[in-house]
Amino acid sequence: MKVSDILKVKGNTLFTVTPDASLHEAVDTMAEHDIGSLVVMEYGELVGMLTFREIIMTLHKNAGSVGTSSIRKVMDDHPITCTPETDVNEVRRMMLEHHVRYLPVLESRTLMGVISFYDVAKAVVEEQGFENRMLKAYIRDWPEEEQEQRETR
């Protein structure tokens, strides 16, 4: 399974923000849309990611306040990315190795979407469920004469 398969199921709703927007605006957007990350774009290019991790770290540093910080000051300005052709097993490895929950998906330099750890886990569970159903159907439809031959051996 490829990242493009996850994006097809997930849809193409994408929330972006500029690096000079306030962190307060970003928190409002994330809460309003129940999302855990925002892609930070500037002049049509990916320049960073803002996730709840960066927001929590800022809250911790500022005694519970986001203050007047801009996104640029707290965003991850070197996010790990993948392509639509990246295999899901590679994405799982990348997420675990780099301890990230959100990966921007780029094709060349064009942002195609963002996949989350949740999206990957859901896709893997669904794929395994499908394979499990196929195996059960195969076993259930086993030809009788092959079954008899195996039993007489």
C-alpha positions as CSV (number, residue, x, y, z in Angstrom):
1,M,0.0,0.0,0.0
2,K,1.2,3.5,-0.9
3,V,0.6,6.9,0.6
4,S,-1.5,7.8,-2.4
5,D,-4.0,5.1,-1.3
6,I,-4.4,6.7,2.1
7,L,-4.9,10.2,0.5
8,K,-7.6,8.8,-1.8
9,V,-9.6,7.6,1.2
10,K,-8.8,10.5,3.4
11,G,-9.8,13.2,0.9
12,N,-8.1,16.4,0.1
13,T,-9.1,18.8,2.8
14,L,-5.9,20.6,3.9
15,F,-5.4,23.3,6.4
16,T,-2.5,25.7,5.9
17,V,-1.2,28.8,7.6
18,T,1.5,31.3,7.0
19,P,4.6,31.5,9.2
20,D,3.7,35.1,10.3
21,A,0.3,34.3,11.5
22,S,-0.1,34.3,15.3
23,L,0.0,31.1,17.3
24,H,-3.3,32.1,18.8
25,E,-4.9,32.1,15.4
26,A,-3.4,28.6,14.7
27,V,-4.8,27.2,18.0
28,D,-8.2,28.6,17.1
29,T,-8.1,27.0,13.6
30,M,-6.9,23.6,15.0
31,A,-9.6,23.6,17.7
32,E,-12.3,24.7,15.3
33,H,-11.5,21.9,12.8
34,D,-10.5,19.3,15.4
35,I,-7.1,18.8,13.7
36,G,-3.6,18.1,15.2
37,S,-1.5,19.9,12.7
38,L,-1.2,22.8,10.3
39,V,1.0,23.0,7.2
40,V,3.0,26.2,7.2
41,M,3.2,27.6,3.7
42,E,5.0,30.7,2.4
43,Y,5.0,31.8,-1.3
44,G,3.5,28.4,-2.3
45,E,6.2,26.4,-0.6
46,L,6.2,24.2,2.5
47,V,8.3,25.9,5.1
48,G,7.2,24.1,8.2
49,M,4.7,22.1,10.3
50,L,2.9,23.2,13.4
51,T,1.5,20.4,15.5
52,F,0.0,20.2,19.0
53,R,3.6,19.2,20.2
54,E,5.0,22.7,19.4
55,I,1.9,24.3,20.9
56,I,2.3,22.3,24.1
57,M,6.0,23.2,24.4
58,T,5.2,26.9,23.9
59,L,2.4,26.7,26.6
60,H,4.9,25.0,28.9
61,K,7.6,27.7,28.3
62,N,5.1,30.5,28.8
63,A,3.3,29.3,31.9
64,G,0.2,28.3,30.0
65,S,-0.1,31.1,27.5
66,V,0.7,31.1,23.8
67,G,1.4,34.8,24.1
68,T,2.0,36.9,21.0
69,S,4.3,34.4,19.3
70,S,4.2,34.0,15.5
71,I,4.1,30.5,14.1
72,R,7.5,31.0,12.6
73,K,9.1,31.1,16.1
74,V,7.7,27.8,17.2
75,M,7.1,25.7,14.1
76,D,9.2,22.7,13.0
77,D,11.0,24.3,10.1
78,H,12.5,21.1,8.8
79,P,9.6,18.6,8.7
80,I,10.1,15.1,7.5
81,T,8.1,14.5,4.3
82,C,7.1,11.6,2.1
83,T,5.8,11.3,-1.5
84,P,2.5,9.7,-2.7
85,E,4.6,6.7,-3.9
86,T,6.2,6.1,-0.5
87,D,5.2,2.6,0.9
88,V,3.1,2.7,4.1
89,N,5.7,0.4,5.8
90,E,8.4,3.0,5.1
91,V,6.1,5.8,6.5
92,R,5.6,3.7,9.7
93,R,9.3,3.4,10.0
94,M,9.9,7.1,9.4
95,M,7.2,8.2,11.9
96,L,8.6,5.9,14.6
97,E,12.2,6.7,13.9
98,H,11.7,10.5,13.9
99,H,8.9,10.5,16.5
100,V,6.5,12.4,14.3
101,R,2.7,12.0,14.1
102,Y,2.1,14.1,10.9
103,L,3.9,13.8,7.5
104,P,3.4,16.3,4.7
105,V,3.1,14.5,1.4
106,L,5.0,16.3,-1.5
107,E,5.1,15.5,-5.1
108,S,8.1,17.4,-6.4
109,R,7.5,20.6,-4.5
110,T,3.7,20.4,-4.6
111,L,1.9,19.7,-1.3
112,M,-0.5,16.8,-1.9
113,G,-1.7,16.4,1.7
114,V,-0.8,15.4,5.2
115,I,-1.1,11.9,6.7
116,S,-1.2,11.3,10.3
117,F,-0.2,8.3,12.5
118,Y,-3.9,7.7,12.9
119,D,-4.4,7.6,9.0
120,V,-1.6,5.1,8.7
121,A,-2.8,2.9,11.5
122,K,-6.4,2.9,10.1
123,A,-5.1,2.0,6.6
124,V,-3.0,-0.9,8.0
125,V,-5.9,-2.3,10.1
126,E,-8.3,-2.1,7.1
127,E,-5.7,-3.8,4.8
128,Q,-5.1,-6.6,7.4
129,G,-8.9,-7.0,7.8
130,F,-9.3,-7.4,4.0
131,E,-6.5,-9.9,3.8
132,N,-8.0,-11.8,6.8
133,R,-11.4,-11.9,5.1
134,M,-9.8,-13.1,1.8
135,L,-8.0,-15.9,3.6
136,K,-11.1,-17.0,5.4
137,A,-13.1,-17.1,2.2
138,Y,-10.3,-19.1,0.5
139,I,-10.3,-21.6,3.3
140,R,-14.1,-21.8,3.4
141,D,-14.2,-22.4,-0.4
142,W,-11.5,-25.1,-0.3
143,P,-12.3,-27.8,-3.0
144,E,-13.6,-31.0,-1.4
145,E,-11.5,-33.5,-3.4
146,E,-8.3,-31.7,-2.3
147,Q,-9.5,-31.9,1.3
148,E,-10.2,-35.6,1.0
149,Q,-6.7,-36.2,-0.5
150,R,-5.1,-34.4,2.3
151,E,-7.1,-36.3,4.9
152,T,-6.0,-39.8,3.5
153,R,-2.3,-38.9,3.5
